Amino acid sequence: MTRRKWTTTAQRQWLEQRIPSFLEAQSKGSTSAFFEKTYNEWFEQNPVGEVTEMEKAACNGNGQQALRKKYKATSDVSARF
């Protein structure tokens, strides 16, 4: 059984195109700058979408709580840079 994909085919291709840049940044010890740039570009092209039924269910049906949780997850990642 294969794992469920979290990206579309286009998103996966977009990420794979950045592998050489990541390897270069890694060799130079500048992955923080790479990740910050990549993160910002990702969310420009792939904004946080609407809350899914699964996300609502995980918050006992509370759509607003699920939305806050979703936005918090993206902001927590950006705070690491």
C-alpha positions in Angstrom: 0.0 0.0 0.0 1.4 3.4 -0.9 1.1 6.5 1.2 -1.5 9.1 0.4 -0.1 12.0 -1.5 -0.4 15.4 0.0 0.4 17.3 -3.2 -1.1 17.5 -6.6 1.1 16.4 -9.5 1.8 20.1 -10.4 2.8 20.9 -6.8 5.1 17.9 -6.6 6.8 18.9 -9.9 7.2 22.5 -8.5 8.9 21.1 -5.4 11.1 18.7 -7.3 12.3 21.6 -9.5 13.8 23.1 -6.3 15.9 20.1 -5.3 19.0 21.4 -7.0 18.6 24.8 -5.2 18.2 23.0 -1.9 21.3 20.9 -2.4 23.3 24.0 -3.3 21.9 25.8 -0.2 22.7 22.7 1.9 26.3 22.6 0.7 26.7 26.4 1.6 25.0 26.1 4.9 22.2 28.4 3.9 19.1 26.2 4.1 17.2 28.7 6.2 17.2 31.3 3.4 16.2 28.6 0.9 13.3 27.4 3.1 12.1 30.9 3.8 12.0 31.8 0.0 10.5 28.4 -0.9 7.8 28.7 1.8 6.8 32.2 0.7 6.7 31.2 -3.0 4.7 28.0 -2.1 1.9 29.9 -0.3 1.8 32.6 -3.0 0.9 29.9 -5.4 -1.0 27.6 -3.0 -2.9 29.7 -0.5 -4.4 28.0 2.5 -7.7 26.7 1.3 -11.1 26.2 2.8 -11.5 23.9 5.8 -12.3 20.3 4.7 -14.9 18.2 6.4 -12.2 16.0 7.8 -10.5 19.0 9.4 -13.9 20.1 10.8 -14.5 16.6 12.2 -11.1 16.7 13.9 -12.3 19.9 15.7 -15.7 18.4 16.7 -17.4 20.0 13.8 -16.2 23.5 14.8 -15.3 25.1 11.4 -13.9 28.3 12.9 -11.6 26.3 15.3 -10.5 24.2 12.3 -9.7 27.3 10.3 -7.7 28.8 13.2 -5.8 25.5 13.5 -5.0 25.5 9.8 -3.7 29.0 9.7 -1.7 28.4 12.9 0.0 25.4 11.3 1.2 27.6 8.4 2.3 30.5 10.6 4.2 28.1 13.0 6.3 26.9 10.1 7.2 30.4 8.9 8.3 31.3 12.4 11.1 28.8 12.2 13.1 30.9 9.7 
